């Protein structure tokens, strides 16, 4: 894993993850198909809280913390999207109680790869330790996924960050990211 790789992949506990610097446009559409029966929590939209507009509420969205939850997102024609958005696919009927400890998507260089391994690939003249800020954020990220019981997380910002327990969805996202680089 090099600091300037286009695609990073790995595994943490029950989650496979991918981080890519090129957005995968169909990520939400693929996620909706792969997560039928799960609820969708939009926790962050355009860097911040999600406004519960009357239009969204009429389409079945429910307020949840600073975001919105939809009980049947696979039935939707459109999911709220902007830039720097965070989505969680959740099982069961429990609503998430609060916003994530960080809006991870707002940290443009946030990565799930080891900061030490990434820095090992730096030019020898570069300062070390500059990525150590990610270590506590990564710990908070994994703790947060466990706390809310997320099956899948999608952060769509400067980098696309996905962590999922659905192997088929992970493989589809890796292939889509690779195709984006081949075609782009």
GUTORBA-918357 format. One record per residue (C-alpha): x, y, z; residue in one letter. Coordinates in pm, whole numbers, padded with zeros to 5 digits, always signed. Example, Ala and Ser with C-alpha at 12.3 -4.5 7.8 and 13.67 -1.06 7.14 Angstrom:
+01230-00450+00780A;+01367-00106+00714S;
//
This chain:
+00000+00000+00000X;+00154+00327-00115X;+00043+00675-00014X;-00028+00766-00378X;-00221+00452-00477X;-00551+00515-00652X;-00731+00232-00473X;-00674+00099-00122X;-00842-00220+00001X;-00825-00410+00327X;-01010-00591+00599X;-01090-00490+00957X;-01282-00742+01169X;-01601-00833+00982X;-01561-00548+00731X;-01399-00537+00390X;-01308-00183+00293X;-01208+00019-00009X;-01083+00376-00036X;-01050+00534-00378X;-00967+00887-00486X;-01193+00868-00790X;-01566+00872-00715X;-01764+00568-00815X;-02083+00732-00941X;-02304+00426-00912X;-02205+00347-00552X;-02543+00435-00400X;-02736+00256-00675X;-02524-00058-00630X;-02562-00029-00252X;-02942-00004-00271X;-02955-00326-00475X;-02714-00507-00242X;-02890-00403+00081X;-03257-00484+00022X;-03430-00520+00357X;-03195-00282+00539X;-03262+00077+00635X;-03058+00367+00498X;-02934+00639+00733X;-02810+00954+00562X;-02602+01098+00847X;-02419+01373+00658X;-02521+01566+00349X;-02295+01831+00196X;-02058+01825+00497X;-02318+01866+00770X;-02656+01776+00917X;-02938+01667+00686X;-03239+01896+00671X;-03569+01713+00711X;-03762+01892+00437X;-04134+01831+00394X;-04063+01669+00057X;-03828+01414+00213X;-04063+01344+00501X;-04351+01287+00256X;-04135+01032+00072X;-04098+00826+00391X;-03778+00963+00542X;-03771+00977+00924X;-03559+01215+01135X;-03272+01034+01313X;-03013+01233+01503X;-02884+01497+01264X;-02975+01281+00966X;-03262+01092+00807X;-03348+00722+00789X;-03556+00549+00524X;-03699+00206+00611X;-03721+00085+00249X;-03454+00268+00048X;-03456+00010-00232X;-03802+00145-00325X;-03676+00501-00373X;-03622+00663-00710X;-03379+00912-00563X;-03157+00929-00254X;-03041+01269-00126X;-02692+01338-00262X;-02463+01637-00264X;-02089+01618-00200X;-01927+01505+00124X;-02213+01272+00216X;-02223+00977+00457X;-02457+00680+00428X;-02505+00384+00663X;-02706+00069+00590X;-02857-00060+00915X;-03049-00373+01014X;-03354-00381+01241X;-03587-00104+01345X;-03370+00092+01589X;-03302+00451+01491X;-02946+00579+01532X;-02939+00810+01830X;-02677+01067+01742X;-02445+01194+01475X;-02113+01017+01413X;-01828+01126+01644X;-01666+01281+01336X;-01804+01356+00995X;-01534+01134+00851X;-01614+01239+00495X;-01504+01596+00573X;-01141+01488+00622X;-01027+01472+00260X;-00728+01248+00319X;-00908+01012+00560X;-00808+00658+00479X;-00865+00321+00644X;-00513+00205+00559X;-00240+00197+00821X;-00080+00541+00857X;+00253+00371+00930X;+00237+00160+00613X;+00136+00460+00405X;+00425+00666+00541X;+00673+00385+00470X;+00614+00458+00101X;+00692+00830+00136X;+00997+00980-00027X;+01286+00939+00224X;+01320+01318+00255X;+00957+01363+00370X;+00860+01409+00732X;+00718+01107+00913X;+00423+01110+01151X;+00215+01350+00942X;-00060+01089+00896X;-00081+00992+01264X;-00392+01213+01295X;-00579+00931+01117X;-00513+00672+01390X;-00763+00803+01650X;-01014+00877+01373X;-00987+00521+01243X;-01047+00387+01594X;-01350+00614+01632X;-01473+00505+01288X;-01464+00133+01368X;-01617+00191+01714X;-01895+00396+01558X;-01979+00126+01303X;-02003-00127+01588X;-02215+00109+01801X;-02475+00175+01531X;-02457-00182+01399X;-02388-00070+01043X;-02368-00336+00776X;-02221-00085+00532X;-02078+00268+00545X;-02030+00486+00236X;-01848+00819+00260X;-01860+01008-00068X;-01626+01307-00057X;-01276+01383-00184X;-01225+01010-00148X;-01483+00735-00162X;-01458+00534+00161X;-01661+00216+00191X;-01664-00041+00469X;-01904-00332+00434X;-01991-00673+00568X;-02140-00762+00229X;-01865-00932+00031X;-02060-00918-00297X;-02107-00542-00263X;-01738-00497-00177X;-01630-00691-00485X;-01869-00491-00706X;-01728-00164-00569X;-01367-00274-00620X;-01450-00368-00981X;-01632-00037-01037X;-01337+00158-00898X;-01094-00031-01120X;-01322+00025-01422X;-01336+00399-01339X;-00956+00415-01359X;-00943+00212-01678X;-01211+00421-01849X;-01120+00754-01689X;
//
